[in-house]
Amino acid sequence: MGLPKGFALVFKQKGRKRRVTGLYPNEKREKPARLHGRHVLNRYEDGMEKCIGCELCAGVCPAKCIYVRGADNPPDAPVSPGERYGFVYEINYLRCIHCDLCVEACPTEAITETKLFEFSFTNRDDAIYTKQELVVDDDGRAQRLPWEHWLGTEDDDTSAWMRATAPGGRADYEGKVGWSGELGFGVRNPEQGQSDAEVADDETVITPPTTSTAPPMYGKKRR
């Protein structure tokens, strides 16, 4: 669009009825059950941390926003039940795309996501959440930080329960609990409302060709 067309567009808008922009946060929509928001690091019911410092979440992250460094548990005061624990855990929310792949990769259900998505930063350092900010408090709740807008219920159901019907949403996993209890919440209720008929309608069987001249497709190797 050149200058003449640009100015013409401006003059067309002149004299029209002024548009009214609604002010945020009026008329908020109800958050979906599986909304991906700010992460938390969970603890077992006895207070020990679930993270074992395996770094699988960092390895699977497509945005490379997670940094984990594990360390051996001190024999006299272990942090987690395993041999190692997450000594350093950082998430850069300037990079995070909330894909939830870290939650799926975690073998101990240590990292899950709350429904909180309303948070903003006045400096870049605040956007890098440390382990001290991510680990839940003694009530099993996410820590409320000054730049976050909590309404109080965003951490009632974190996304750990989404794997109740895993893998692939199979109906025979309905009603079965597949994770350990959490501090402050205990064992969460399994997911319901899925039937064999619904799964059968959604499943599509793809038969690969017997012969093909096309080269195999592989993902890009990460360095």
N, C-alpha and C positions, 0 to 999 in steps of 0.2 A: 504494500500500500504506500503510494507516494505521498508527498506533502499535501497536494491539492485534495486527494481523497481523505486524508487524515483530518484536515481542517473542515471538510464538508461533513464528516461524521460528527464533529464537535458541534457545529452550527445546527445540525438536525436535532440534537438533544436539547438545545436552548429553547426555553419556553414550555417544555413539557412538564407534566406534573412531577413534583419532587418525589423520589422514591424513598420509602422509609425502611431503614435497616434495623432489624430487631437486635436487641442487645443480648449478648451471651451472659449468663447461661439460662435464659428463659426457655421453658418448655423442653427440658431435657428428655431424651428418649430413654426407655428402660434398657439397661445394658444386657446384651445377650449372655446366655449362660457360659458360652465358650469364648468370651472376649479375651484377647491377649493384652495384658497391661504390664505394669511394673513388676519385676521379679522379686521373689523372696527366697531365702535359703532356709529350709525347714529344719526342725529338730525333732528327735524322737520324744516319746511321751515322758521319758526319764530325764529329758533336758539335753542329752548328747546330740551333737550335730550329725546330720545325715551325710554331709559331703565328705567324701573320702579322697578328694584331690586327684581323681583319675584323669581329669582334663578332657574327658570325652565331649563335654559341652563346648569347650573351646575349639576342639577339632572339627566338630560338625557345624559350627556357626558360619553361615555364608557371608556374614558381614564382618567377620573377624573382630567382633566387639568384646569378646570375653577373654580375660587373661586369668589363668589359674596356675598356682604353684603349690604342689603338695609337699608335705613334710611328715616325718615319722612321728607317730604319737608318743608323747612322753610317758614312760611306764608308770610313773607315780600319779599322773593326772591326765589321763587320755581325754582327748577332745571328741573323738568319734569311736564307735565300737571296733573299727577295723585297725589295720596296722598303720594306716596313714590318714591324714585329714587335710582339708583345704587350708593351707597356711596363708595364702594370698588368693583373694577372689575379687576381681574387678569387672564391671560391665560399663562400657562406654555408650551412653544413651544418645550420643550424637551420631552413632553408627547403627544402633540396634533397629531392626525392622520388625521385631515382635513376631517372628515366624513360628516360634514355639518348638523349633527343632532341638534346642538345648534340653527342653523338658522331656522330649521323646527319647533323647540319647542317654539321659541320666539313669544309671542302673539302681540307684537307691532312692529315687524320688526326692532328691535333695533340693533341686531347683524347680520351682513352679511359678506361675504368673498370677498376680491378682487382677482385679478388674479396674484398677486405677490407671487412667490414661491422662489425667489432667495434672500435669506438672511441667513447670518451665524453669529456666535457669537464668540467672543474671551474670554468671561467669562460667567459663568452660570447665573449671575444676569441679563444680557442683554436678556436672553431667556425668562424671565418672564415679559411679557408686562403688564404694569399697565393701569389704566383707562386714565391717562393723555396721554399715548401714543396711546391708541386705539380710543379715541373720535376724530371724524373728525374735521378739522379746520373750520374757518369761511367761507371758500369757499366750504365746503362739501367734501373736498379731504382728503384722508388718510395722516397722518403725515409721512414725509420722514425721516427715522431714518438713522444714519450713516452707519449701517451694512446692509442696504437694497439696492438692485440694482433695482432702478425704471427706466423704460423707458418712463414713462409719461402717459400711457393709461391703466394701470392695474386696476385702480379704476373707469373707465368709466362705467362699467356695473358690479355692485356687484351682488351677487347671490340671492338678495331678489326677483328679477323678476322671478326666476325659479318656483315660486308658481303660476304663471299666469294660469296654467292649472291644478292646484291642485283641489281636491285631486286625487291622482293616475293617473294624466295625462289625465283626461277625456276631450274629445274634446268640450263638451258644455261649458267649461271654457275658451276656446280659445277667445282671444280678449277682455277679461274682466279684468279690473284692480282690484286687491284685496289687495292693500296696500296704505298707505298714502304717501304724498309727502316728499321729502328729501331735506335738505338744499343744495343749489347749483345745484340740478338736477330737482327739481319739481317731478311731477308724471311720473314715467318711463313708457315707452311704453309696452303694454302687449305682451306676446309671441304669435307668429303666426306659421303657417305651420303645423298644425295638423288637421287631418280630422277624421270623424267617421269611415271610412273604415280602416284607419291605426290602430285605437284603437281596432276595432273589430278583426283585424287579430292578434293583440298582446294579447288580453284577452283570458284567459283560465279559464273556469268554472270548479271548483273542487267541487264535491258533496260528503260530508262526509258520511261515512257509518252509517247505522241506528243502528247497534249493533257492539260493539267492546269490546274485553277483554283486550286490551292494556290500561295501566294506562295513564291518561291525562298528557300532556307535559306542564310544566310550566317553566318560566324563573327562573334563580337562584335569590334568594332573596338577595337584597343588604342591607348592614348594614351601 
